[in-house]
Amino acid sequence: MDLLNDPANDRHVKTLKPPPHRPLMRNLMFPDKLKNKPDWKLLRDHLQKEGRVSKEDLYKLVGDCNKLLKNEGNVIYLQDPLTVVGDIHGQYYDLLKLLEPKVGGNPETTKYLFLGDFVDRGSYSIEVIILLYAIKLNYPNTVYFLRGNHECRQLTAFFNFKEECLYKYDQETYDMLMDSFDLFPLACIINSKFIAIHGGISPDLKSLEDIKRLDRYHEPPRSGLLCDLLWSDPVDQDQGNMDGQWKGNEVRGCSWFFGNEAASKFLQKNNLISIIRAHEAQLDGYKMHRWHGGKDFPVVITIFSAPNYCDVYNNKGAVIKFENNTLNIQQFQYTPHPYLLPNFMDIFTWSIPFVAEKVTEMLYNLLQVGDQVDDEEVNEEDIKQFKEMTQQQNKQFDKQSTGGSNTAKNTEKLKKKIIFVANMIKMQKTLREQSESIIYLKGACPDKRLPRGVLTAGKSAIMDALADFNLARNADIVNEKMPTVTQTPQQSISINKSTNSTSSNTKKK
């Protein structure tokens, strides 16, 4: 495709090629030689250059993929060799790294299972969906998706995927993609010994038949088995011990924590040896929950495939590679990506803090306050200057006053105003000088809030908050919760599907 024209020759970074200026043409996206299947390699390269796909071609791509997803059961069955992928979260350029032969494997020759959370947090969720749908259409028997907790209307409206859809397409496109996510399967049995799900197990899960009986074709509820499969977590304790088998998950605001007792009971009853899941960021990209001891096989394995999550976690990404009944972990580092303003802001909205700083500076200069103004006290000389400046106003006001106490009150009010303006200048200066660090620290959080006290503490506090994985995760922990009922958007449109196919299995040997 032709690149964007630059008639003024004013691109600041000459080495960076401009993006394609038109969407990929249909005859290139769906060439005759592929018998109406998308050219996923061309799409991969086009999207990597920040190219776009037309709305009509996106609808065709998703519609064709929906036909495959509808015919897959709630539980799918796969055999190795197989690569298992955790959360991606809109990190398209890291997905490209993952699909390389030395990491996850070439999709032409590698069987893939994705455990969900394709969207939100990152800025390229649309590109992730387009590429993965195109790959699945080319290799329907070797590429499979499971649903994550972010593949729903509640979270995509709360986080940034809906905003991304409105920015790149429109509301109709968002609704179409949400309906497509309703079709994703819920669980996978690998080598007849491992169960793969996005979140975890549930008090309502006794056997695989419970999952097969679920009606998955709608927005996940706030409780129950479908919710727990997407939301529950293993307890963060070395031996997996806890009071009872289940504990309310206060971190998520829904579902449960499960420990060694609940997990072992479920695995033994269903003749399985381990639970493979995603859902939680990990410093090394994975975590082995060896609740039975260091030499025994992990009861739970967590895999996370979004390196440097939200551009701030500094974690590695990882995938699980099954081959000949052997499980190996392949780690990988993050890949730099084009910079976008946070939450797809336009340049005017983004520049408001800088404009506000300049307006504050102008006000400060008009009041003729020197740089010596402190946060807690104001020099008496400054007060004297202000009194001289406003002598006429004070005289006029004093004539209307009944006593001399008003002058003292006015002086105190003026002193407080000066302190307020000085504080504003300090905070605006921090916003301007540390804007990039602040954006990273927010991690594209939907509430757009920094940790309490960080901004007023200045540069050092911001850099300290960015220092390591644990601090970043603690600052972001509020965003692990399910949105409240008042934040929940409308429910999905019901999808017609025969009951017998809902509980059917897709076996791959």
Protein Blocks (a to p, Z undefined) as FASTA:
>chain_A
ZZdddfkopafblmlccddfbdcdfklmmgfklnopacfklmmmmmmnopacdfklmmmm
mmmmmmmmmmpcfbdcddddddddddfklpaklmmmmmpmklnopfklpccddebjjbgh
iaclmmmmmmmmmmmmmmmmlcccdddfklcfklmmmmmmlmmmmmmmcmklmmmmmmmm
mmpcfbdcehhlaccdfklccfklmbfklmmmpcfbbcddfedjklmmmmgccdddfklp
aedjbdcdfknopajdddfklmmmmmmmnopabdcdehiacfklpacddfnojkbccfbd
cddfbehihhlnopacdddddeehiacdddddddddddddehhiafklmmmmmmmmmmmm
mmmmmnopafkbcfkbccfklmmmmmmmmmmmmmmmmmmpmbfklmmmmmmmmmmmmmmm
mmmmmmmmmmmmmmmmmmmmnnopaklpacehklmnommlmmmmmmpmmlmmmmmmmmmp
ccdfklpccddddddddfklmmpccddZZ
